[in-house]
Amino acid sequence: MKKLIILFPFFWNGLILAQRDDHTSFSWTLKGVVLDSLSKKPIEYCMVSVFLLKDSSLVTGGITNENGQFNITVPRPGKFRITFSFLGYTPKTVSPVQISPQTSLPNASIDMGTIYLMSSTYRLKEVTIEDDRPQIELELDKKVIHVKEDITSQGGTALDLLRNVPGIEVDQDGNISLRGSENVLVLIDGRPSTLTGSNRRAALEQIQGSNIERIEILTNPSTKYNPEGMTGIINLILKKKKGSGFNSILTMGIGSKNKYNGNFALNYSTDKYSVFLNLDGSNRQSFQMGKRERFSYYLLDQYYLFQKSNGSDLMQNYSVKFGGDWYFLPGWTLSASVTTFFNEGIGKDKTNSFYEDPSGDTTLSFITMNNYTRGGHNTDLAINMMKRFKQPQEELTIDFSWSNSKFIDTSFNRFLFFKGDSIESQLTNWQLYQRATKHQIGNGKINWSYPLSDSMLMEAGFEGSLRLMNFRNENLWYDFNQLQWKQNDTLLYTYIFKEQIAALYGVLKKQWKRWSASGGIRLEHAQTNVHLIDSADNINVYKSIFLSGAISHMIRPNHQIQLTYSRRINRPSFFNLNPFKDYSNYPNIRAGNPYLKPEYIHSVEFSYALYGKKFNFIPSVFYKYVTDVITRYRQSINDSVFIMTWQNYQSAVSTGIDATFSGKPQKWWNFTISGQYYWTRINGQNIETSITGDARGWSLKTNQTFKLPHMTELQFTGMFNGPRFTGQGTRQPSWAVNAGFRKSFLKDKIIVSLNAMDIFMTQKFEIIFDQPTYFFINQHKHESPIVMLNLTWKLKGDYKPRDRKKRDRENQNYEDMDF
């Protein structure tokens, strides 16, 4: 027996040598992880190529996954040269790597350990790193736009910054659209907030653009994410303070026509915990003007209506954010933050209106004056607990967030009717509106990631959300005979909205060689209850199944293709459902529709990415099929009064292409050019037989940045939106140019920036309705140009590098994980 044991290695070696000519019988696996040499963060999609050393022939290859890990099968023994390459990093070669049957058993794994790649361009002077990664990156289920260096964001709001982002359109009224649709979900740091749920424009105007690090666009997100939004998700990722020790930053700005802003951020970090405090404040006065014309073909006294309006508002926003991270056990991190927003505003607008008959004689004229106030507060609480296990990629996260807001709007409207040049006193009408809104959103999520193998990852979890909204409306009118205010009981009501959603989801991700794929399913149970406080419940229960899939192939190190699919839902918002009638632009009334149904979307998208040394090109082709399309609908109450509301059209088919071309042809010049074209076929025959047909729209956007001597930068952003058909009307084209200038002083400790929005005063909103019974044109324009001068002062106390080695010793087996 002992002789057999002694002879066994010789028999084994003989067996291997006998099979050397049959390399298909056995294989070996190279594995390891690729990290950034400075941040120690994983590098995803890094190309790993295996070359035979003797003739440099390519044997095999693959790419790293989201954790920077690679797992490559080598079909034969020999001496090899392994190269690691990714855009923005200096390629690295490991050679020779020898695989010999005498030293490595067949089907065994050879661990190459950790490979560090260094950024291809950086400045050692003053230890300042230049981030040369592409401004736009294509990931498996999203596009990432890095905007933290956008000059025109300084002094502006999040809404101003979104205007510069490729693929996103923001009109003069603050409405956000993606690929021609306003049905898009906006998140902040991946979480819902009452800030973006109740009044999106006011919310995004409370967030300073300089506080945003990047914007993620998920047109076909996996089932791990909330399926709301017809065109997907826009996720705003706010800046996080990094480093160890104490540091602080002060930002101040002043702008044209009474505009001011300021931010003060403090951060203190150690290897065990970090805390931060962020104070924000802004004072912004803005001005707007509008014009409306309507021809009613079958009316005599009211054949022609002309309205001209102008107004202004002053908004003051303040916020306080406090939070931190606690690394209380090896592998465990507890994070929490509380953010409170305060909002106050006053405004006024005045509209002159007059009617003419077909001969041009004035039949009626009146003035509408509106003074309004708005105020309230919003509080967001976020708690996150994360556990990272010893096994790579195994992770458990528990998220909880609660958002609460309360706002009160008061509007005082006066209608002054004229007879000749004098006021017709008996027709004078005063109205007082008061609208109080309470909005609460609770969201909880548990997500577990578990690696089934070195190349396969499973994610599963539960997500539940609760949304509550209480809307109270009061309307008073002034009795000039009794000289007192009286309640209009027909417009006194309290509107209740409650939504509960529970979902289970699972996602499976697989990577092999140059391929990566994911597939997911989400089971969702939703219940809504929309009713007046003194009326019966109107409960709607619906169950949905959502699927998602994505497959990506790295054809060559700099060529990538991707195909994605998702089924999504767009639930009508509270304001879509709110039946309250807004008479501020009488005789054009606005109101919601409490009977709206959710719309469902099937979305398919194919993308290609070319990453060159100086240029990047990412085009995408998409297709969507939508049922129960939620859209604006204009209808007549009588011959002279119209109401703009919301309806469910039967269906719509949308297809199109968008493309982004970016590059850095010179060290001092980089640019981004993006465009999109979409075609939509709308079927609204369930509402009116005339609402059907094709619609087309397109837009172009460019961003040009020039790095001048002495730490100086210049940036121009231009955007052009082509005409767009909305189902009943056509939105007219518009264009604008923004400019920014930035200069650094005292070794980059002080930064001065100057930017201007719409420098040629051309951006406006205009829509035309051309119907058989009437022709209507509506124009609206905000103040421009807006000029802001900003100062950023990087204050630093006893700042010191993070003692990573100390934490590594304490955490032992967790040294490769970034807490």
C-alpha positions in Angstrom: 0.0 0.0 0.0 2.9 2.4 0.9 4.5 1.6 -2.5 1.2 2.5 -4.2 1.1 5.8 -2.4 4.7 6.6 -3.3 4.2 5.7 -6.9 0.9 7.7 -7.3 2.5 11.1 -8.1 4.4 9.5 -11.0 1.3 7.9 -12.4 -0.5 11.2 -12.1 2.3 13.2 -13.9 2.4 10.5 -16.5 -1.3 10.8 -17.1 -1.0 14.6 -17.5 1.9 14.3 -19.9 0.0 11.8 -21.9 -2.8 14.2 -22.3 -0.9 17.3 -23.1 -1.8 17.1 -26.7 -5.5 17.0 -25.8 -5.9 20.5 -24.3 -9.6 20.3 -24.5 -9.8 17.7 -21.7 -8.7 20.1 -19.0 -8.7 23.8 -18.3 -7.5 26.2 -15.7 -9.1 29.3 -14.2 -7.4 32.7 -13.6 -9.1 34.8 -11.0 -8.5 38.0 -9.1 -9.7 41.6 -8.6 -8.8 44.9 -10.3 -8.9 48.0 -8.1 -8.1 51.7 -8.6 -4.7 52.3 -7.2 -5.8 55.5 -5.3 -9.4 55.0 -4.2 -9.1 51.2 -3.9 -12.5 51.0 -5.5 -13.3 48.2 -8.0 -13.0 48.9 -11.7 -15.9 47.4 -13.6 -15.6 46.4 -17.3 -11.8 46.3 -17.1 -10.6 44.2 -20.1 -8.4 41.2 -19.2 -6.6 39.6 -22.1 -4.5 36.4 -22.0 -1.7 36.2 -24.7 0.6 33.3 -25.4 4.1 34.5 -24.5 6.0 32.8 -27.4 4.0 34.4 -30.3 1.8 37.0 -28.6 -1.3 35.2 -29.9 -4.6 35.9 -28.1 -5.7 32.8 -26.2 -8.8 34.1 -24.3 -10.0 37.1 -22.3 -12.9 38.6 -20.3 -14.0 41.6 -18.3 -14.3 42.4 -14.6 -17.7 42.5 -12.9 -19.2 45.3 -10.8 -16.9 44.3 -7.9 -13.8 44.4 -10.1 -13.5 40.6 -10.1 -12.5 38.5 -13.1 -12.7 34.8 -13.6 -11.2 33.6 -16.9 -11.0 30.0 -18.2 -7.6 29.2 -19.9 -8.0 26.1 -22.1 -4.3 25.1 -22.2 -1.1 25.1 -20.2 1.9 27.3 -21.1 3.5 30.6 -20.4 1.3 33.6 -20.8 1.2 37.4 -20.7 -1.8 38.9 -18.9 -2.8 42.5 -19.7 -5.3 44.7 -17.9 -6.7 47.7 -19.7 -9.6 50.2 -19.1 -10.3 53.7 -20.5 -8.7 56.4 -18.3 -6.1 54.0 -16.8 -2.6 53.0 -17.7 -2.6 49.4 -19.0 -0.8 46.9 -16.8 0.9 43.6 -17.8 1.7 40.6 -15.6 4.3 38.3 -17.3 5.2 35.6 -17.3 2.3 33.6 -15.8 3.1 29.9 -16.1 0.5 27.2 -16.1 2.1 23.8 -15.8 0.3 20.5 -15.2 3.2 19.6 -12.8 2.4 22.6 -10.5 -1.3 23.3 -11.2 -3.9 20.6 -11.2 -6.4 20.6 -14.2 -9.6 22.5 -13.5 -7.9 24.3 -10.6 -8.1 28.1 -10.0 -5.0 30.2 -10.0 -5.5 33.4 -7.8 -3.6 36.4 -9.2 -4.6 38.4 -6.2 -5.3 42.2 -6.4 -4.3 44.1 -9.5 -4.0 47.9 -9.1 -4.4 50.2 -12.1 -3.2 53.8 -12.0 -5.1 56.7 -13.7 -3.5 57.5 -17.0 -3.3 61.2 -16.2 -2.8 62.8 -12.9 -0.9 65.7 -11.3 1.4 64.9 -8.4 1.8 68.6 -7.7 -0.3 69.5 -4.7 -1.5 65.9 -4.7 -4.4 66.9 -7.1 -5.9 64.1 -9.2 -7.4 64.8 -12.6 -10.4 62.6 -13.2 -10.3 61.8 -16.9 -13.0 59.2 -17.0 -15.7 59.8 -19.6 -18.4 62.3 -18.7 -20.9 59.7 -19.7 -20.5 56.0 -18.9 -22.7 53.0 -20.0 -23.3 50.5 -17.2 -25.3 47.3 -17.4 -28.7 49.0 -16.5 -28.0 52.7 -16.6 -26.1 55.7 -18.0 -24.0 57.7 -15.6 -23.4 61.4 -16.2 -20.7 63.0 -14.1 -21.7 66.6 -13.4 -19.7 67.7 -10.4 -17.4 69.7 -12.5 -20.1 71.4 -14.5 -19.4 75.1 -14.3 -22.9 76.3 -15.1 -24.2 74.4 -12.0 -22.5 76.8 -9.7 -25.1 79.1 -8.2 -27.9 77.3 -10.0 -30.4 74.8 -8.8 -30.8 71.1 -9.6 -33.4 72.0 -12.2 -30.8 74.3 -13.9 -28.3 71.5 -13.9 -30.8 69.0 -15.5 -31.2 71.4 -18.4 -27.5 70.6 -19.3 -27.8 66.8 -19.1 -27.9 64.9 -22.4 -31.3 63.3 -23.1 -33.2 65.4 -20.5 -35.5 68.3 -21.4 -36.7 70.9 -18.9 -39.2 73.5 -20.2 -39.9 77.0 -18.9 -42.4 75.7 -16.4 -40.0 73.3 -14.9 -41.5 70.2 -16.4 -38.9 67.4 -16.8 -39.2 65.0 -19.8 -37.0 62.2 -21.0 -37.3 61.0 -24.6 -40.4 63.2 -25.1 -42.2 62.0 -22.0 -42.8 63.7 -18.6 -43.6 60.4 -17.0 -40.2 59.9 -15.3 -39.5 59.0 -11.7 -37.0 61.3 -9.9 -35.1 60.0 -6.9 -32.6 61.5 -4.6 -29.7 59.2 -3.6 -31.9 56.3 -4.8 -34.8 57.1 -2.5 -38.2 58.6 -3.0 -38.9 61.9 -1.2 -41.9 64.1 -0.8 -39.7 66.8 -2.3 -40.0 65.1 -5.7 -43.4 63.7 -5.2 -45.7 66.7 -4.4 -44.2 69.6 -6.3 -41.2 68.5 -8.4 -40.3 71.9 -9.7 -40.3 73.5 -6.2 -38.4 70.5 -4.9 -35.6 70.7 -7.4 -35.3 74.4 -7.0 -34.5 73.8 -3.3 -31.4 71.7 -4.2 -28.3 73.5 -5.3 -26.7 72.2 -8.5 -23.3 72.4 -6.9 -24.3 69.7 -4.4 -24.9 67.1 -7.1 -22.0 64.7 -8.0 -23.6 62.7 -10.7 -26.9 61.9 -12.4 -28.0 58.3 -13.2 -30.5 57.7 -16.0 -32.1 54.2 -15.9 -34.3 53.8 -18.9 -34.7 50.1 -18.3 -33.8 49.4 -14.7 -33.8 46.0 -13.2 -36.6 44.7 -11.0 -34.5 45.7 -8.0 -35.7 49.2 -8.6 -39.1 50.8 -8.3 -40.9 50.2 -11.6 -42.5 53.6 -11.7 -42.0 56.0 -14.6 -42.7 55.4 -18.2 -39.3 56.4 -19.5 -37.4 55.3 -16.4 -35.7 56.8 -13.5 -33.5 59.9 -13.0 -31.5 59.5 -9.8 -29.7 62.5 -8.4 -26.6 61.4 -6.4 -25.6 64.1 -4.0 -21.9 64.8 -3.1 -20.5 63.0 -0.1 -17.6 64.4 2.0 -14.6 62.1 1.9 -11.3 61.8 3.7 -10.2 61.6 7.3 -9.9 64.3 9.9 -11.7 67.7 9.8 -12.5 69.7 6.7 -15.1 72.3 5.6 -16.2 74.2 2.5 -17.9 77.5 2.2 -19.8 78.6 -0.9 -21.4 82.0 -1.5 -23.1 83.4 -4.6 -24.8 86.6 -5.8 -26.9 87.0 -9.0 -28.8 89.3 -11.1 -32.2 90.8 -9.8 -32.0 89.8 -6.2 -30.6 86.3 -6.2 -28.3 84.9 -3.5 -27.2 81.5 -2.2 -24.8 80.0 0.3 -23.6 76.7 1.6 -21.5 75.7 4.5 -20.4 72.0 4.9 -18.5 70.4 7.8 -17.1 66.9 8.0 -15.1 64.9 10.5 -14.0 61.4 9.8 -12.0 58.7 11.6 -11.5 55.0 11.0 -14.5 54.2 13.3 -17.0 56.9 12.4 -17.7 60.0 10.4 -20.2 62.9 10.9 -21.2 65.8 8.7 -23.3 68.9 8.8 -24.5 70.8 5.7 -26.2 74.2 5.8 -27.9 75.6 2.6 -29.7 78.8 1.9 -30.9 80.7 -1.2 -33.0 83.7 -2.0 -34.2 83.8 -5.6 -36.4 86.3 -7.2 -37.7 85.5 -10.7 -39.8 87.2 -13.3 -42.0 85.7 -16.0 -44.3 86.9 -18.8 -46.9 85.2 -21.0 -49.3 85.7 -23.9 -52.4 83.8 -25.0 -54.5 84.2 -28.1 -57.7 82.2 -29.0 -60.0 82.3 -32.1 -63.4 80.7 -31.5 -64.8 80.3 -35.0 -68.5 79.9 -34.0 -68.7 82.8 -31.5 -69.5 86.4 -32.3 -69.0 88.5 -29.1 -66.1 86.3 -28.0 -64.6 85.5 -31.4 -61.1 86.7 -30.4 -59.5 86.5 -27.0 -56.2 88.1 -26.2 -54.4 87.8 -22.8 -51.1 89.3 -21.7 -49.6 88.6 -18.3 -46.5 89.3 -16.3 -45.5 88.4 -12.8 -42.7 87.8 -10.3 -42.0 85.7 -7.3 -39.5 85.6 -4.5 -38.6 82.2 -3.0 -36.4 81.6 0.0 -35.1 78.1 0.7 -33.2 76.8 3.6 -32.0 73.4 4.5 -30.1 71.6 7.3 -28.6 68.1 6.8 -26.9 66.2 9.6 -25.7 62.6 9.6 -22.9 60.2 9.7 -21.5 56.6 9.4 -20.5 54.3 12.2 -18.3 51.3 11.5 -19.3 49.6 14.8 -18.2 46.0 14.0 -16.0 44.4 11.3 -18.1 44.2 8.2 -21.0 46.3 9.6 -21.8 49.9 8.8 -24.7 52.0 10.1 -25.5 55.2 8.3 -28.2 57.8 9.1 -29.1 61.3 8.0 -31.8 63.9 8.7 -32.5 66.7 6.2 -34.9 69.5 6.8 -36.0 71.9 4.1 -37.8 75.2 4.8 -39.5 77.1 2.0 -41.1 80.6 1.9 -42.3 82.5 -1.1 -44.4 85.4 -2.2 -45.5 86.3 -5.7 -47.8 88.2 -7.9 -49.0 88.3 -11.5 -51.3 90.4 -13.6 -53.2 89.4 -16.7 -55.0 91.8 -19.1 -57.7 90.2 -21.2 -60.1 91.5 -23.8 -62.6 89.9 -26.3 -63.3 91.1 -29.8 -65.9 90.3 -32.4 -65.0 89.3 -36.0 -65.0 93.0 -37.0 -62.3 93.9 -34.4 -64.5 95.8 -31.9 -63.9 95.1 -28.2 -66.9 93.4 -26.5 -65.4 92.7 -23.0 -62.2 93.6 -21.2 -61.0 92.7 -17.7 -57.9 92.5 -15.5 -57.0 89.5 -13.3 -54.6 90.2 -10.4 -53.2 87.4 -8.3 -51.1 87.7 -5.1 -50.0 84.5 -3.6 -47.8 83.1 -0.8 -46.3 79.7 -0.2 -44.6 78.3 2.8 -43.9 75.0 4.5 -41.2 72.5 5.5 -40.1 69.1 4.5 -38.1 66.5 6.6 -36.3 63.5 5.2 -35.0 60.7 7.5 -32.8 57.9 6.0 -31.3 55.0 7.9 -29.1 52.3 6.3 -27.5 49.3 7.8 -25.1 47.2 5.7 -23.3 43.9 6.5 -20.5 42.7 4.3 -19.6 39.0 4.7 -16.2 37.3 4.3 -17.4 35.8 1.1 -16.8 38.4 -1.7 -20.1 40.0 -3.0 -22.2 38.6 -0.2 -23.9 41.6 1.3 -27.1 42.4 3.3 -28.5 45.9 3.3 -31.5 47.3 5.2 -32.9 50.7 4.2 -35.6 52.8 5.8 -36.6 56.3 4.8 -39.4 58.6 5.9 -40.3 61.8 4.3 -42.8 64.3 5.7 -43.9 67.7 4.3 -46.5 70.3 5.0 -47.1 73.3 2.7 -49.8 76.0 2.6 -50.5 78.1 -0.5 -52.7 81.2 -0.4 -53.9 83.0 -3.5 -55.9 86.3 -3.6 -57.5 86.8 -7.0 -59.2 90.0 -8.1 -61.2 90.2 -11.4 -61.8 93.8 -12.5 -64.2 94.1 -15.5 -64.3 97.3 -17.6 -67.0 99.1 -19.5 -65.2 101.5 -21.8 -62.5 103.1 -19.7 -64.2 102.7 -16.3 -64.5 99.7 -14.0 -67.8 97.9 -14.0 -68.2 97.8 -10.2 -71.1 95.4 -10.0 -69.0 92.8 -11.9 -65.9 93.2 -9.7 -65.0 89.8 -8.2 -62.6 89.0 -5.4 -61.7 85.4 -4.6 -59.4 83.9 -1.9 -58.0 80.4 -2.2 -56.1 78.5 0.5 -54.7 75.1 -0.2 -53.0 73.1 2.6 -51.1 69.9 1.7 -49.7 67.3 4.0 -47.6 64.6 2.3 -45.9 61.6 3.9 -43.8 58.8 2.2 -42.4 55.8 4.1 -40.2 53.3 2.3 -38.5 50.2 3.6 -36.2 47.8 1.7 -34.2 44.7 2.5 -31.7 43.5 -0.1 -29.5 40.4 0.0 -26.7 39.7 -2.5 -25.2 36.3 -2.6 -22.7 34.9 -5.1 -23.8 31.5 -6.4 -20.3 31.2 -8.0 -17.4 33.3 -9.0 -19.3 34.5 -12.0 -22.9 34.4 -10.9 -24.6 36.7 -8.4 -28.1 36.5 -7.0 -30.0 39.5 -5.4 -33.3 39.2 -3.7 -35.4 41.4 -1.5 -38.5 43.0 -0.2 -39.7 46.5 -0.7 -42.7 48.2 0.9 -43.9 51.8 0.6 -46.7 53.9 2.1 -47.8 57.2 0.7 -50.3 59.5 2.4 -51.5 62.8 1.2 -54.1 65.2 2.7 -55.2 68.2 0.5 -57.6 70.8 1.9 -59.0 73.5 -0.3 -60.9 76.5 0.8 -62.5 79.2 -1.5 -63.8 82.5 -0.2 -65.5 85.3 -2.2 -66.0 88.9 -1.1 -69.5 90.2 -0.7 -69.3 93.9 -1.5 -72.8 94.6 -0.3 -72.2 93.1 3.2 -68.4 94.0 3.1 -67.3 90.5 4.3 -65.8 87.3 3.0 -68.1 84.3 2.5 -67.2 80.7 2.0 -67.9 79.0 -1.3 -69.2 75.6 -0.1 -68.9 74.1 -3.6 -65.1 74.5 -3.5 -64.6 73.6 0.2 -63.3 70.0 0.4 -60.6 67.8 1.8 -59.1 65.3 -0.6 -57.4 62.1 0.8 -54.9 60.0 -1.1 -53.5 56.8 0.3 -51.2 54.3 -1.5 -49.7 51.1 -0.2 -47.3 48.9 -2.2 -45.6 45.7 -1.3 -43.1 43.9 -3.6 -40.9 40.9 -3.7 -38.1 40.8 -6.3 -35.2 38.6 -7.4 -32.4 39.4 -9.8 -29.8 37.0 -11.2 -26.5 38.3 -12.8 -24.1 36.2 -14.8 -20.7 36.9 -16.3 -18.6 34.8 -18.6 -15.7 35.9 -20.7 -16.8 39.1 -22.4 -20.5 38.7 -21.7 -22.6 39.8 -18.8 -26.3 39.4 -18.3 -29.0 39.9 -15.8 -32.7 38.9 -15.5 -35.2 39.8 -12.8 -38.8 39.4 -11.7 -40.8 41.6 -9.3 -44.2 40.7 -7.8 -46.1 43.7 -6.7 -49.4 44.3 -4.8 -50.7 47.8 -4.8 -53.7 49.5 -3.3 -54.9 53.1 -3.6 -57.7 54.9 -2.0 -58.7 58.3 -3.4 -61.7 60.1 -2.0 -63.1 63.2 -0.4 -63.1 63.2 3.4 -66.9 63.1 3.6 -67.4 60.6 0.8 -67.1 56.8 0.5 -63.7 55.1 -0.1 -62.7 54.6 -3.7 -60.3 51.7 -3.3 -58.4 50.3 -6.3 -56.4 47.1 -5.9 -54.1 45.9 -8.6 -51.4 43.2 -8.8 -48.6 43.4 -11.3 -45.7 41.3 -12.5 -42.7 43.1 -13.7 -39.8 41.6 -15.7 -36.4 42.9 -16.6 -33.5 41.7 -18.6 -30.1 42.9 -19.8 -27.3 41.4 -21.8 -24.0 43.1 -22.5 -21.1 42.0 -24.7 -17.6 43.6 -24.8 -16.7 42.9 -28.4 -13.3 44.3 -28.0 -11.7 46.3 -25.1 -13.3 49.5 -26.4 -16.4 48.2 -28.1 -19.5 47.3 -26.1 -23.1 46.4 -27.1 -26.1 46.1 -24.8 -29.7 44.9 -25.0 -32.2 45.7 -22.2 -35.9 45.1 -21.5 -38.3 46.1 -18.7 -42.0 46.3 -18.0 -42.8 49.4 -16.1 -45.8 51.3 -14.6 -46.7 54.9 -14.4 -49.1 55.6 -11.5 -51.1 58.8 -11.7 -49.8 61.3 -9.2 -51.8 63.1 -6.5 -52.0 66.2 -8.6 -53.1 64.2 -11.7 -55.9 62.9 -9.6 -56.8 66.1 -7.7 -60.2 67.4 -9.0 -59.5 70.9 -7.7 -60.1 73.6 -10.4 -57.6 76.3 -10.8 -59.2 79.5 -12.1 -56.1 81.7 -11.9 -55.8 81.9 -15.8 -59.6 82.1 -16.4 -61.1 81.4 -18.9 -58.5 78.7 -19.1 -59.0 76.3 -16.1 -56.8 73.5 -14.9 -57.9 70.4 -12.9 -57.0 66.8 -12.3 -59.0 63.6 -13.0 -59.7 61.3 -10.0 -60.6 58.4 -12.3 -57.2 58.1 -14.0 -55.8 54.6 -14.3 -52.1 53.6 -14.2 -50.4 53.1 -17.5 -48.2 50.1 -18.3 -45.1 50.1 -20.5 -43.1 47.5 -22.3 -39.7 49.0 -23.1 -36.8 47.5 -25.2 -33.5 49.3 -25.9 -30.3 48.5 -27.8 -27.1 50.4 -27.1 -23.6 50.5 -28.5 -20.6 52.1 -26.8 -17.3 53.0 -28.4 -14.6 54.1 -26.0 -11.7 55.6 -27.8 -8.5 57.3 -26.6 -9.9 60.7 -27.4 -13.5 60.1 -28.4 -16.5 58.2 -27.0 -19.7 57.4 -28.9 -22.9 55.9 -27.3 -26.0 55.6 -29.5 -29.2 53.8 -28.4 -32.3 52.7 -30.2 -35.5 52.2 -28.2 -39.0 51.0 -28.5 -42.0 51.4 -26.1 -45.5 50.1 -26.2 -47.9 51.9 -23.7 -51.4 51.1 -22.6 -53.8 53.6 -20.9 -51.6 56.5 -21.8 -51.8 59.3 -19.2 -51.7 62.7 -21.0 -53.0 66.2 -20.9 -56.4 66.8 -22.4 -58.1 70.1 -23.3 -61.8 70.3 -23.5 -64.5 73.0 -23.6 -66.9 73.6 -20.7 -69.0 76.0 -22.8 -68.3 78.1 -25.9 -65.8 80.4 -24.2 -64.4 78.5 -21.2 -61.9 75.6 -21.5 -60.4 73.2 -19.0 -57.0 71.5 -19.2 -57.2 68.1 -17.4 -55.8 64.5 -17.7 -57.1 61.5 -19.5 -56.2 57.9 -20.3 -55.7 57.5 -24.0 -56.0 53.9 -25.3 -52.4 53.3 -26.3 -49.2 54.6 -27.8 -46.2 53.2 -29.6 -42.9 55.1 -29.3 -39.6 54.5 -30.9 -36.5 56.5 -31.5 -32.8 57.0 -31.2 -30.6 59.0 -29.0 -26.8 59.4 -29.3 -24.0 61.0 -27.3 -20.6 61.9 -28.8 -18.0 63.1 -26.4 -14.3 63.5 -26.5 -11.1 65.3 -25.5 -9.3 66.1 -28.8 -6.8 68.3 -26.9 -5.7 68.5 -23.3 -7.4 71.9 -23.0 -10.7 71.0 -24.8 -13.4 68.5 -24.1 -16.9 68.4 -25.4 -20.2 66.5 -25.4 -22.7 66.5 -28.2 -26.0 64.6 -27.8 -29.2 64.4 -29.8 -32.4 62.4 -29.8 -35.2 61.7 -32.3 -38.4 60.0 -31.3 -41.6 59.0 -33.1 -44.9 58.3 -31.4 -48.2 57.0 -32.7 -51.0 58.0 -30.3 -54.4 56.3 -30.2 -56.9 58.4 -28.2 -60.0 57.2 -30.1 -61.5 56.2 -26.8 -61.8 59.9 -25.9 -62.3 61.5 -29.3 -62.1 59.9 -32.8 -59.9 62.8 -33.9 -57.2 62.1 -31.4 -55.0 59.7 -33.4 -52.0 60.0 -35.6 -48.2 60.3 -35.6 -46.0 62.6 -33.6 -42.4 63.4 -33.9 -39.9 65.3 -31.8 -36.2 65.9 -31.6 -33.6 67.8 -29.7 -29.9 68.6 -29.7 -27.5 69.6 -26.9 -23.8 70.4 -26.7 -21.4 71.1 -23.9 -18.0 72.6 -24.7 -15.3 73.1 -21.9 -12.0 74.8 -22.4 -9.1 74.6 -19.9 -7.1 77.8 -20.2 -3.8 78.7 -18.5 -3.5 79.5 -14.8 -6.2 77.2 -13.5 -9.0 78.8 -15.6 -11.9 77.1 -17.4 -14.6 78.3 -19.8 -17.8 76.4 -20.7 -20.6 76.8 -23.1 -23.8 74.8 -23.2 -26.3 75.0 -26.1 -29.6 73.3 -26.5 -32.3 73.1 -29.2 -35.6 71.5 -28.8 -37.5 70.8 -32.0 -41.3 70.9 -32.4 -43.3 68.2 -30.5 -46.9 67.0 -31.0 -48.7 66.3 -27.7 -51.9 64.6 -29.0 -54.0 67.7 -29.4 -51.4 70.5 -29.8 -47.9 71.1 -31.0 -45.2 72.5 -28.8 -43.0 74.9 -30.8 -39.2 74.7 -31.0 -37.0 76.6 -28.6 -33.3 77.1 -28.0 -30.9 78.6 -25.5 -27.2 79.0 -24.7 -25.6 79.0 -21.3 -22.0 80.0 -20.4 -19.7 79.6 -17.5 -16.3 80.7 -16.3 -14.2 79.4 -13.5 -10.9 80.5 -12.0 -8.9 78.9 -9.1 -6.6 80.7 -6.7 -4.3 79.8 -3.8 -3.5 76.2 -5.0 -7.2 75.5 -5.7 -8.4 76.5 -2.3 -10.5 79.4 -3.6 -12.6 79.0 -6.8 -14.5 81.9 -8.4 -17.1 81.1 -11.0 -19.3 83.2 -13.2 -22.2 81.7 -15.2 -25.1 83.0 -17.2 -28.3 81.1 -18.2 -30.0 81.8 -21.6 -27.5 84.5 -22.6 -29.4 85.3 -25.8 -32.8 85.5 -24.1 -34.3 83.0 -26.6 -35.7 80.1 -24.4 -39.5 80.1 -24.1 -42.5 77.7 -24.0 -45.1 77.9 -26.7 -47.8 75.5 -27.6 -50.5 75.7 -30.4 -53.9 74.0 -30.5 -55.4 73.9 -34.0 -58.8 72.4 -33.7 -61.9 72.5 -36.0 -63.8 74.9 -33.6 -60.9 77.0 -32.3 -57.3 78.0 -32.7 -55.3 78.6 -29.4 -51.7 79.7 -28.9 -50.1 79.9 -25.4 -46.6 81.5 -24.9 -44.7 81.6 -21.6 -41.3 83.0 -20.9 -39.2 83.3 -17.8 -36.6 86.0 -17.0 -33.3 85.8 -18.9 -30.4 86.0 -18.8 -29.7 85.0 -15.2 -26.2 85.8 -14.2 -24.6 84.3 -11.0 -21.2 85.0 -9.4 -20.0 82.4 -7.0 -17.1 81.9 -4.5 -16.0 78.5 -3.1 -13.5 78.5 -0.3 -12.1 75.1 0.7 -11.4 75.4 4.4 -9.3 72.6 5.9 -8.4 72.0 9.5 -6.3 69.2 10.8 -6.9 67.1 7.7 -4.9 63.9 7.5 -5.0 60.9 5.2 -7.2 58.1 6.3 -5.3 55.4 8.2 -6.5 52.5 6.1 -3.8 50.1 7.3 -5.0 50.5 10.9 -8.5 49.6 9.9 -7.2 46.7 7.8 -5.5 45.2 10.7 -8.6 45.5 12.8 -10.9 44.0 10.3 -8.5 41.2 9.2 -10.3 39.3 6.5 -12.2 42.4 5.4 -9.2 44.3 4.1 -10.3 44.2 0.5 -13.7 45.7 1.3 -14.3 49.4 1.3 -16.5 50.4 4.1 
